Amino acid sequence: MSGSKRSVAALIFDMDGVILDTESLVRRCWRQLAPEYGIEQADDLFLQSVGTTRRHTGEMLCARFGADFPAEAFNSHVSRVFHAIADREGIPLKKGAREILQWARAGGIPVGLASSTRQATVEKELRQAGLYDFFTHVLGGDRIARSKPFPDIYTAACRAMQVAPHRAIAVEDSYNGIRAAAAAGMQPVMIPDLLPPTGEMFALCRAVLPDLTQLRSFLSEEHIVSSVSP
């Protein structure tokens, strides 16, 4: 898909690792708690969970360590430690996050958010960061039956924003997120965080950019339009 020219009517962002620098903090929690739960190769397993839901992570852990593995207890423990650290230290924004949202608002470009994280957590973290009002629609992973890499969350977000998927750019950092956006018929843009781009990602993406500061230039060069019908 890289290099194809198609006009764009909306932007839909993932949150973790794209807007908020949460992934490194979650990995910190995994590393801290893994010995207590007998989890080996915690980094590898964590990276497999990036871009998916809590339920999918639990299923992955049970598949690896057996059906009796306390996946829900582990996920809950990670969540508690994460929020304790976040409340104490705050969650930093990814480079260029606020600026790209301000630019989109100034240009009248509709902006949505589609995250695998639970709706209540998404809304809380966006409000704490002072970013919630930039988004016309916010959709969490618990509102969707099938998580990324299935296209459901992006299909639902496009429907809510009344934009045809092929007219929307999805900004993602994870393999599963890019796969979901591509399967939904969108134009994926990858901004890598913890996962490096692969050949598959380059094939699926309209562009792979180093950070959000480059997204504005890319969209300007691509002649993004702000007020069009699907």
N, C-alpha and C positions, 0 to 999 in steps of 0.2 A: 504493500500500500504506500510505502514511503515515496513522497514526492508528488502524489496525485493531487490535482487541484479541484477542490470542491468547496463551495461556499458553506459557511457555518452560521447557524442561527442561535446556538446556545453552547455554554460550557458546563460540564458536569464533572466535579472533582471527587476523587476519593479523599478521605480525611487523614487517616493515620499514615505518616510517612510522606504525605503530599502537602497538606496544609499544616498539620501539627507534627512536631518531631517526637512522636510517641513510640515509634518502633524500637528505637535504641533503649528507651526506658523499659519497655516490656521485656526486651531481651535481658536487661539487667535483672529484672524480677525472676525470669526463668533461671538464670545462672545462680541466683541466690537460693532459690527454692528446690532446684533439681536434686541436690544430694539428699534432701529430706524425703523425697518421694522415690528415690532410687532411679532417677532418670539419667541415663547415660547419653552422651552425644547431644546434650541439650541444645546447643547452637544449631545443629543440623535439623532437629525436630522443630525448633522455633521457626526457622526459615521456611519450613514446609507449611507452617500455620499462617504465615504472613498473607494477608488479603482474604482470609476465610473467617467464618464465624466461630464463636465459642463452641457451638455444638459440633461443628466439623473438627475442631481441634480435639475435642473429647473423643470423638470417634477414631481419630488418627492415633491418639495415645493408647486407646484400648486395643486397637489393631496391632500396635507395636508391643505392648506389655501385657496383654491379656484382658479378657472381659471384666476381671475383678479389679483392674487398676482404678483407683479413686479419681477418675478424671474430673468429675464435677468439683470435688474437694480441692484438687490442684488448681483448676481454673478460678475458683472462688478465692483461693489463697493468693494467686497472682493478682487478681483484681483488687483485693484489699491492700496488698503491698504497693501496687501501682498507684492507687488513689491516695494512699498515705504519703507517698513520695511526691505525687503531683500537687497535693494540697500544700505540702511543705515547701517545695521548690518551684512549683509552677511547671507548665508544659511550654517549652519554647516553640515559636513558629518556625516553619521551614523558610529558608531564605527566599525573599520575594513574595511571600504569601499575601500579606496585607496589600502590598502594592499592586499585584495583579487583580485582586478583588476590587480595589478602588478604581483601577483603570477600567475594568469591565462595567462597574456601576456608572462611571462617568460617560461611557460610551453607549449606555442603554442595552448592554448585552445581558440576557438572562443567564443566571448562574444557579446551578443546582449542586447538591451533594448527595453521593450514594456511597454509603460506608457499610462494611460488614459488622461494625460495632453496633451494639444495641442502641435503639432510638434515644432512650433517656440519657445514656452516656454521651452520645453524639451531641445532643442539644446542650447538656451541661457543659461539656468541654468547649464547644463553640461560644457559648455565652461567656464563660470565664475568660476566653481569649478575646472577647469583644468583636467576634466575627459573625455571629449568628444572623444579624440583619442584612448581611451581604447576599444571603441565599434566598431565592424565591421558593425553593422546595428543598427539604432535607429528609432523607430516607435512610433509616437504619436497617441493619441486617435482620433483626428479629421481626420485621414487617414483611419479610419475604420467605417463601417456603424453601427455596433452593438457593444456596449461597454461591458466590463466585467460586469457580469459573463458569457457572451457569449464567445466562444473560438476564435472568429475571429482574434483578434490582435495577439494571440499566434500562430495560424495557419499561419497567414501572415508572422510573424517573422521567423518561422521555414522554410517556403518556401523561403524567401529571403536569409536565411543562408544556404540553401540546406542541411538541416538536418532533418531526420525523427523525428516527435514529441516525440516518445518514447525513442529517444536517447538524449533528451535535458532536462536539469533541469531548472525549472522556480523558481526563488527566489522571494517570495511575502510576504507582511505583512497583506494583507486584505483578508477577506472572499471571496469577489467577485473575487479577483485576483486568489486565490487558486482554486475556482470553475472553472474559465476560463481555467486555465492551465490543470486541470484534464479533463475538457471536450474536450480539444484539444488533449488529449492522452499523455501529457507530464508527467514528474516526478516532482511534486510540492514539494518545500521545504519552509516551513513557518518560517519566523523570525518575531515574533510578535512585533508590535510597540504600537499602541493605543488599538488594539483589542486583547483580550486574546484568545488563541486557545480553540476551543470547541471540542466536540466529533466528530462532522462532519469533522472538520479540521484534526484531528488526523487520521481519516479514509481515507481521501483523500490524505494526504501527505506522501511522502517517509520519511521525517524527519521534526521535529519541533525543531529549534535550538534557543538558547538565543540571539545570535548576529552573525554578519558576521565573527568575529574572530574564531568562531567554524565551519564555513562552510569549510574552508580550511582543517581542520583536518578530517571532515566528508568525503569530496571528496577524500582525500588521502587514507583514510581507505577503501573507496568504489572502489579504483583503477580506478579513472577516466582516460579515454584515450583521447588524444588530436588530433590525426590525423587518423580518420577513415572515411569510406564511410557510407552514410545512410543505 
